């Protein structure tokens, strides 16, 4: 018998996407207050190609598949939330948006912090010190970004749905009845959250990049992009371990920073938002999956 399936998901526009053992469901609150649920079968390359399920490899596979599912779910939710407004996103618009987002991410989290640390090489020499400063800049940029977007009303709504998603997963894993009243008793924080994953990536990158030694600036920047799969693979394994051994005192200490950070990317949901998250989870839940 295989290991219990770890349900998870993400917040989308006016809704929640949940991933189950063999399907994903997006539940969205329509402008007329109706909840619509779109369920689709999903697979994983790791099921067909065993090597892709090896430790340190599967993290990159999961990351890519999660990005694809996430973009698709966000697109679906955006089109549903604006139903009747003639604003449906086209494939071209989606591709352009994704391209801009990836380009911005590379500039913000690879080029900018690496260049900023390079400027200080005269007063802070040495590979490890340089990477420590670079990592500090990378984390600072991420925190500034989250704090900035948190001020936007639409993003605040997404963070509330993010909290609803976590509450449902926490309630399920605790064996509670998935009613709005019961789910609202559970926290908005969860150790397997993508926010915690990002923080772990930022920290692990400091250690991995320090192994490269002294580098010229252009190679420092390029290596950050090329080694992302390695960093993601290590970080994924740490996230899985943290979710499995949450009762361990050392593990609780290690996951605490990620949980603190989630206080910025989640917010208490209202009952209607929890209802949407329950609808998404119910569509993918399989008896015996726990």
C-alpha positions in Angstrom: 0.0 0.0 0.0 1.4 3.4 -1.0 1.9 6.4 1.2 -1.1 8.5 2.0 -1.8 11.1 -0.7 -1.0 14.7 0.4 -3.8 16.9 -0.8 -2.9 20.5 -1.6 -3.9 23.4 -3.8 -3.7 27.1 -4.3 -5.8 30.2 -4.2 -7.1 31.6 -7.5 -9.3 34.5 -8.4 -12.4 34.3 -6.3 -11.8 30.6 -5.7 -9.5 27.7 -4.8 -7.9 24.9 -6.8 -7.4 21.6 -5.1 -5.2 18.7 -6.3 -6.2 15.1 -5.7 -4.7 11.7 -6.4 -5.8 11.8 -10.1 -7.6 15.0 -10.7 -7.7 18.7 -9.9 -10.8 20.9 -9.2 -11.2 24.6 -9.4 -14.1 26.1 -7.4 -15.0 29.7 -8.2 -17.6 32.0 -6.8 -19.4 33.6 -9.7 -20.6 37.2 -9.7 -24.2 35.9 -9.1 -22.8 34.1 -5.9 -23.2 30.6 -7.4 -20.2 28.3 -6.9 -19.0 26.6 -10.1 -16.6 23.6 -9.9 -14.5 22.5 -12.8 -12.8 19.1 -12.3 -10.3 17.6 -14.7 -8.2 14.4 -14.7 -4.5 15.1 -14.3 -1.5 12.8 -14.4 2.2 13.1 -13.7 5.2 12.3 -15.8 6.7 10.7 -12.7 4.1 7.9 -12.8 5.1 7.0 -16.4 8.9 7.7 -16.1 10.1 6.2 -12.7 13.4 8.1 -12.7 11.5 11.4 -12.5 10.2 10.2 -9.1 13.6 9.9 -7.6 14.5 12.1 -4.6 16.1 15.5 -5.7 14.6 15.0 -9.2 10.9 14.9 -8.4 11.1 18.3 -6.8 11.7 20.0 -10.2 9.0 17.8 -11.9 6.5 18.8 -9.2 7.4 22.4 -9.5 6.9 22.5 -13.3 3.7 20.6 -13.1 2.4 22.8 -10.3 3.2 25.9 -12.4 1.3 24.5 -15.4 -1.7 23.6 -13.3 -1.6 26.9 -11.4 -1.5 29.0 -14.5 -4.4 27.0 -16.0 -6.4 27.3 -12.8 -5.8 31.0 -12.6 -6.8 31.5 -16.2 -10.0 29.5 -15.7 -10.9 31.4 -12.5 -10.2 34.8 -14.1 -12.5 34.0 -17.0 -15.2 32.8 -14.7 -14.9 35.7 -12.3 -15.3 38.2 -15.3 -18.1 36.2 -17.0 -20.4 38.5 -18.9 -17.9 41.3 -19.1 -16.3 40.3 -22.5 -12.9 40.2 -20.9 -12.0 36.5 -21.4 -8.2 35.9 -21.6 -6.8 34.7 -24.9 -4.0 32.1 -25.3 -1.7 34.9 -26.6 -2.4 37.1 -23.6 -1.7 34.2 -21.2 1.6 33.4 -22.9 2.7 37.0 -22.9 1.7 37.3 -19.2 3.7 34.2 -18.2 6.7 35.4 -20.2 6.7 38.7 -18.5 6.3 37.1 -15.1 9.2 34.8 -15.6 11.4 37.6 -16.9 10.5 39.8 -14.0 11.3 36.9 -11.6 14.7 36.4 -13.1 15.5 40.1 -12.9 14.3 40.4 -9.3 15.7 37.2 -7.8 18.7 36.4 -10.0 20.1 39.5 -11.7 19.4 42.2 -9.1 20.6 40.5 -5.9 23.6 39.0 -7.6 24.6 42.4 -9.0 24.0 44.2 -5.7 26.2 41.7 -3.9 28.9 42.1 -6.5 29.0 45.8 -5.9 30.1 45.1 -2.3 32.9 42.7 -3.2 35.5 45.2 -2.3 34.4 45.4 1.4 32.9 41.9 1.7 35.2 39.5 -0.2 35.0 35.7 -0.2 32.5 33.3 -1.8 30.5 32.5 1.3 30.1 36.1 2.4 29.2 37.2 -1.1 26.5 34.5 -1.3 25.2 35.4 2.2 24.8 39.1 1.2 23.2 38.0 -2.1 20.8 35.8 -0.2 19.9 38.6 2.2 19.1 40.9 -0.8 17.0 38.1 -2.4 15.0 37.5 0.8 14.6 41.3 1.3 13.3 41.7 -2.3 10.8 38.9 -1.8 9.5 40.3 1.5 9.2 43.8 -0.1 7.3 42.3 -3.0 4.8 40.4 -0.8 4.3 43.4 1.5 3.6 45.6 -1.6 1.1 43.3 -3.3 -0.6 42.6 0.0 -1.9 46.2 -0.1 -3.9 45.6 -3.2 -7.6 44.7 -2.5 -7.7 42.0 -5.2 -4.6 40.3 -3.9 -5.9 40.5 -0.4 -9.0 38.5 -1.6 -6.6 35.9 -3.0 -4.8 35.7 0.3 -8.1 35.1 2.0 -8.8 32.2 -0.3 -5.3 31.0 0.4 -6.2 30.9 4.1 -9.4 29.0 3.2 -7.5 26.4 1.3 -5.1 25.8 4.3 -8.0 25.6 6.7 -9.7 22.9 4.7 -6.5 20.8 4.3 -5.7 21.2 8.1 -9.3 20.1 9.0 -9.1 17.1 6.7 -5.7 16.0 8.0 -7.0 16.3 11.5 -10.0 14.1 10.7 -12.6 16.8 11.2 -15.9 17.0 9.5 -15.6 19.3 6.5 -18.3 21.8 7.3 -17.9 25.6 7.3 -18.3 25.7 11.1 -15.7 23.0 11.8 -13.2 24.1 9.1 -13.1 27.7 10.5 -11.7 26.3 13.8 -8.4 25.4 12.0 -5.4 27.7 11.3 -4.6 29.4 8.0 -1.0 28.2 8.1 0.3 24.9 6.8 3.9 23.5 6.6 3.6 22.3 3.0 2.6 25.7 1.7 4.3 27.2 -1.4 5.3 30.2 0.6 7.4 28.1 3.0 8.8 26.3 -0.1 9.9 29.7 -1.5 11.6 30.7 1.7 13.5 27.3 1.9 14.6 27.8 -1.8 16.0 31.2 -0.9 17.9 29.8 2.1 19.2 26.7 0.3 20.3 28.7 -2.6 22.8 30.5 -0.3 24.4 27.1 0.6 24.4 25.7 -3.0 25.8 28.8 -4.7 28.5 29.0 -2.0 30.0 25.7 -3.3 30.7 27.3 -6.7 33.6 29.4 -5.4 34.6 32.8 -6.9 33.0 33.6 -10.2 32.8 36.4 -12.7 29.6 38.4 -12.6 28.0 37.1 -15.8 28.6 33.4 -14.8 27.3 34.1 -11.2 24.0 35.4 -12.7 23.7 32.5 -15.3 24.5 29.8 -12.7 21.7 31.0 -10.5 19.2 30.3 -13.3 20.8 27.0 -14.3 21.0 25.6 -10.8 17.4 26.4 -9.9 16.4 22.7 -10.5 19.0 21.6 -8.0 17.9 24.1 -5.4 14.3 23.2 -6.0 15.0 19.5 -5.7 16.7 19.9 -2.3 14.0 22.3 -1.0 11.2 20.0 -2.1 12.6 17.1 0.0 12.9 19.4 3.0 9.3 20.5 2.6 8.1 16.9 2.4 10.1 16.0 5.6 8.8 19.0 7.4 5.2 18.0 6.6 5.8 14.5 7.7 7.5 15.2 11.1 5.7 18.2 12.3 5.5 16.7 15.8 9.3 16.7 16.1 10.6 19.6 18.1 13.6 20.3 15.8 11.4 20.1 12.8 9.0 22.7 14.4 11.9 25.1 14.8 13.0 24.7 11.2 9.5 25.2 9.7 8.7 28.2 12.0 10.1 30.9 9.7 8.0 29.6 6.8 4.9 29.6 9.0 5.7 33.2 10.1 6.0 34.2 6.4 2.6 32.7 5.6 1.0 35.3 7.9 1.8 37.7 5.1 0.4 35.5 2.3 -2.7 34.2 4.0 -5.6 36.0 5.7 -8.7 34.8 7.7 -11.4 33.8 5.2 -15.1 34.5 5.6 -17.6 31.6 5.6 -18.3 32.0 1.9 -14.7 31.6 1.0 -14.4 28.5 3.1 -17.5 27.1 1.4 -15.7 27.5 -1.9 -12.6 25.7 -0.7 -14.7 22.8 0.7 -16.4 22.5 -2.7 -13.0 22.2 -4.5 -11.7 19.7 -2.0 -14.9 17.6 -2.2 -14.5 17.3 -5.9 -11.1 15.6 -5.7 -11.3 13.7 -2.4 -11.1 10.0 -2.7 -12.0 7.6 0.2 -8.9 5.9 1.5 -6.7 8.7 0.1 -5.7 9.7 3.6 
